[in-house]
Amino acid sequence: MLFNVLCGNRDDHLKNHALLYAEDGWRLAPAFDVVPQPGILERVQAIAVGVLGGIPTIANCLSRCGELGLSTDAAQAMADRMVERMRGWRHDFRELGVPASSMERLARVFSPELAK
């Protein structure tokens, strides 16, 4: 959910989330259909990510962490690690040969948190 917010995947919807069942119980399925949406300029998620609905902020994503079995500190630490890792997206994309024009289009929808 937070990754979708940070990378600008505004078309995140319930059919993009799944659980897998194994002998040890339920777990999240690997991520799929994660596509930044530079054509969707309205900064709102298709589904609610927190108490403020679809507002795509880290604070909103963390607002219901207790319902997911996470303490506020644990959820914030996870978010901080994700943001720190994603801040290098431009470097990673350049290394992978993504054209500069594509990177500029994506930069419009990536979270401002990644530019700090």
Secondary structure, DSSP 8 states (H G I E B T S, - for coil): -HHHHHHT-TT--GGG--EEEETTEEEE---------TT--S---SS--BTTBT---HHHHHTTGGGGT--HHHHHHHHHHHHHHHTTHHHHHHHTT--HHHHHHHHTTS-GGGG-
